[in-house]
Structure formats: C-alpha cells, structure tokens
Amino acid sequence: MKHLKILFFTVTVGVLLWSCGASPIKNDRTEKEAPVVIANDSLEYEIIIIDIGFTAYLASIAQPEGFYSQSYMEARNNAWVISWNQRAQNPMNFNPNIYENIIDYQPNIDYGYEVNYKLFNYFLFAQRKYRMSLGGGFRTGRIN
C-alpha cells in the first residue's frame, strides 16, 4: 500500500515513552492513545497520526462528518499542507519536533471524504494544541 507520507509524531517524552511501550504518567493516571489510521483502500493511500489528544479531539470537539464539504476541506488542506511543508523544510525557524515530516498531498488526487476530513481536523487540532496558525484564521483556544 502506498502511503500518503503523512506521519505525525509529536516528539515529547509522552510519545517517546508510548512508542517504547512504557506509559507516561500524568496526574496519577496513565495516558496512552492508539494512532489514528485513515485509509482509502481504493486509492491505496494511508495517513497515520500519532499525537496524544487527537482521538479525543475527533470524538468531542471536531465538527461531525458532513459538516464541511469535501471541496472546502480539500482547499484548506492544500493551503495548510503548503504552510506545513514550508515549516518542515525550515527546522532552524520552526520546531522540528512538530513539523517532523513533509506531507505529500497532491491537489489533483481525490483522496475521498474520510482522508480529507481527518487531515483537516488534524490541522485544526495541531493549530490549537501548539498555538500556531497555518493560515485561514482557524487557530482558537488551546487543547491541554
């Protein structure tokens, strides 16, 4: 299976411990979260997102599927991928622990609704969690 080449790793002690099989402790409770895997089998593309809190964000904060049109999310994703990739290619000015990978998102490929929905929501989540703006005015609040 081809990969969309999107692997998000938040390189923090928590994720490092999680990836090694240990559990980070936060407020006397174990915090462990499985990666979010999004696949479009007909196109043979896959996204794997490993970022603590994203699963909870999708379940509780993100707008439900169908709220945004696929064309709207594709337009936002395309713009945000450009910003993301510029930052990933400039680790001296942007945190390489956040912008760890280049995203190979081709605007001429129809990845389908689910892939676009979860990528779109990851960008919203990341902008809130890391207090950054990729453009478009979507950075609001903070996720702890």
N, C-alpha and C positions, 0 to 999 in steps of 0.2 A: 504494500500500500504506500502510495506517495504521501508525504507529509506536507502540510501547508507551511511547514518550517516555522511554526509558532510554538515555542515552548517558553512559558513564562515561569521563571524561578525567582522568587524573592529570596535573595541570599541573606538570610538573617539566621541567627542562632536557632530559632524555632524550626525553620525549614531545613537547615543543615542537620539538626537532630532528627527531624522527621524522616529525612531521606536516609539516614543511617539506621533507622529502626528504633531510635530512642524517642521518648515523648517529652517535649518541653513542658515545664510546669508553669502555670500562670494562675495566680490566686488560688493555690492549692487544688487545682483541677488540671486534668490532662487535656491538652488541646492537640488534636490530631485530625487532619482533614484529608480525605482522598482527593486526588486530582480530578478536575472536570475534563472529561474527554468528549469532544464533539466530532462526529464523523459524518461525512457524506459518502456513503459507500459507492453510489453510482459514479461519483467523480474521483473516488479513491483519494480523498483528502481528509486530513485529521488535524484537530487542534488539541493540544494537551495544555491545560492551565493548572499550574501548581502555585497557588498563592493563598495563604491562610485567610479565610474570611470570605472568599469569593462564592463558595457554595451557599453560605448563609445570606450573602447579598442577593444572589439569584432567587432564593426562596422567600426573602422578606422585604427587600427594598426595590428590586428591579420591577419595572412595569411588566405586566404579563405578556406572553407571546400574543401577537396580533395587535398590540397597542401601536407599534411603529410599522410602517410598510417596509417591505424588503428593499425597495429602491431608496428610501430615506436612509436606512441603516447602511446600505452599500455606499452611498455618498459620504456619510460620516466616517465609516470605516476607512474608505480610501484616503480621506483627508488626514485622519488620525494616524494611519499607517505611515504616511509620508513624514509627519512630525515625529513619530516614534522612531522611525529608521534614521532620521537625521540625528536624533539624540543618541541612538545606539552606536552610530558611527563617530560620535564625538565624546568619548569617555572622559576626556580631560575637563569638559564643561558640564557633563551630566552624569549622574550616579550610575556607574556600570552595573551595580547590583540590582537596579530597577530595569534599566534598558539593556538587558543582557543579550538579547537576540534580535537579529534583523527579521522582519516579518515579510514573507514572500506572499503578498496579497496582490493578485492580478485583477485589475478592474474589469477586464474583458471576460473573466470567468464567472459563471453563475454558480456560486458555492451553495446556494439554497438558503432557505429561511433560517434554519437552525444554526448553521455555522455563522451567518451574519448576525443573528440575534445574540449569540453568546460572545462573539468577538466584540460587538458593540457594547454589550453590558460589561465585558471585562475592561474596556477603555473607560467607561463611566466609573466603575469600581476603582480602578487604578488612580484616576484623577482625584477621587475623593480620599482614598487611603493615603496617597503620597503627596497630597496637597499640591497638585500640579495642574497645568492646563495644556491640553494638546490642541486647543483652539475650538471655537464653536460655543463657548460660554456654558459648558456643562459642569464645570467644577463647582460643586456646592457641598457644604458640610464636611464632616470628617468621619471616617469609619475607624473605630478603635479596635 
